[in-house]
Amino acid sequence: MNIGQASRASGVSAKMIRYYERTGLIPKALRRESGYRDYSPSDVHMLRFIRRARDLGFAVAEIDDLLNLWRDTSRHSGDVKRIAQAHIARLRDRIEQLEQMAATLTTLVQCCAGDDRPDCPILADLEEAGEGNSTGQAAGGTGRLRHQP
């Protein structure tokens, strides 16, 4: 099947399939006499594996490791588990960061009058953080709040 068909069958865009080939994540597709790529059902299966791993947030380097383990019939499931556990830890860290950002923005929104006046603690916070002041602490009496990293 051609790249468009492989893309539709796998859920991976043609652009990403080319990228995965270029970076070596997947083997280069066989070529027809016409020069067009020719993908097999096993290629599509591999692309679905990659798509699912990407959906779970794995980085390309981790997916490469997982693909190598997937292909290795003498693999140890503990190796796969370690990769997944490390990924979970990174996801939990990211969730915590996102929750802190949401809490900071919620506080800033609550402090903003949202009226016709130009004063806005949200913009003030963004301005100060942009000037290198990202201490995460509220500035006394100014209505400017900081996110605590």
N, C-alpha and C positions, 0 to 999 in steps of 0.2 A: 504494500500500500504506500501511497505517496505521503509527504509530510502533512498535508492538510487532513487526510484521512486518519493518520496516526494521531494528529492533534485532537480531532473530534473524538476518536476512540479512547484516548487517554485522559482528556481534560487538561492537557498541557499545551500551551500556545506554541505555534510553529517557531516563533522567535525564541522561546525558552528551549525548545528542542535543539535548535541550532546552537544556542549558548552552551547547553549541556554537552553537546558534541565537541564544540570548540575548546571547552575547558577540560575535557577528558572525563567528565562525570559518567557519560555513557559512551560506548564505542561508536566510532563513525559508522553511519549507515552504509549499507551496500549501495552501489550505484547501478542504475540501469544503463543500457547502452546510450540512452538519450542524455545521461548525466543526472537525471533526477534521483533523489534519494529513494530507497526502497526499504520499508520497515516491515518486520515480521511480527506475528502475534506475540512472540517473546519480547520483542522490543517494546511493544505497547504495554505488556505486563510490567516491564521495568519502569516505563514512564508513569504508569499508575502508582507503582510503589513510591516513586519520587514525589509525585503529586500529593499522595497521602502524607508522606513525611513532611513536605512543605506545609501542608494544611495543619500539621501538628506543631509547626514552628521550628523545625530542625533547620540548622544552617546547612549550606551546601557542603561544607567540609564534613559535618556530621553525617549527612546523607551519603557521602562517599564512603565513610567508615561503615555505615549500615549496609550499603550495597555490597561492600567487600565481604562483610560477615554473612549476608544473605546468600551470596554465591558460594561461600565456603561451607561445604557440608560437614566439615570436621570442626566447625565453630563451637565455642562454648557459649551457652545462653547467658552466662554471667557477664561476658563481654558486652553483649547487647544491653543487658540490664544496667550496667554501669553508665553506658552512653545515655540511656533514657533517664536514669536517676540524676545525672549531671544536668540534663536538659530541664527536668522538673525543678531543680534548685534554681536555675537561671530564670525559669518562668515565674517562680514564686517571688524572686527578687524583683522582677519586672512588675509583677502585680502590686507589690508593696510600694514601689516607686510611683506607679499610676494612682494608687489610693492616696498617697501623700500629695500628688499633684492635684487630684480632685478635691481633697480637703482644703488645700491652699486656695484654689480657685473658688470654692464654695464660700470660704471666709471673705475673700476679696469681693465677691458678688454681694454678699450680705452687707459689706461696708460701703458699697457703692449706692448712692442715693438714686441713681437712674433717672435723674430729672433733667432740667434744662441747663443746669450749671455745668461749666467745663471741668471742674475738679472731679477726678476719677481715681480712686485708689488702685484700680486694676492697671490703668496706664502708668501710674506712678511706680507701681511695683515692677512692671516690665522695664520702665526707664532705668530705675536704679539697678536692676539685675544686669541690664545691658552695659552699665558703666563699671562692671566688675564687682559690684556690691551684692553678692549673693550669699550673705551670711545666714539667711533664713530666719532672722529675728525681726520682730515688729519694731519699726522706728517710733520711738516714744512721741505720742501726741500728734503725729502727722497723718494718721489714718493709713499709713503704708505698712503692709504686712509682708512678712517674708516666709517662704517655705523652708522648713527645717530639713536639710538633707539627711 
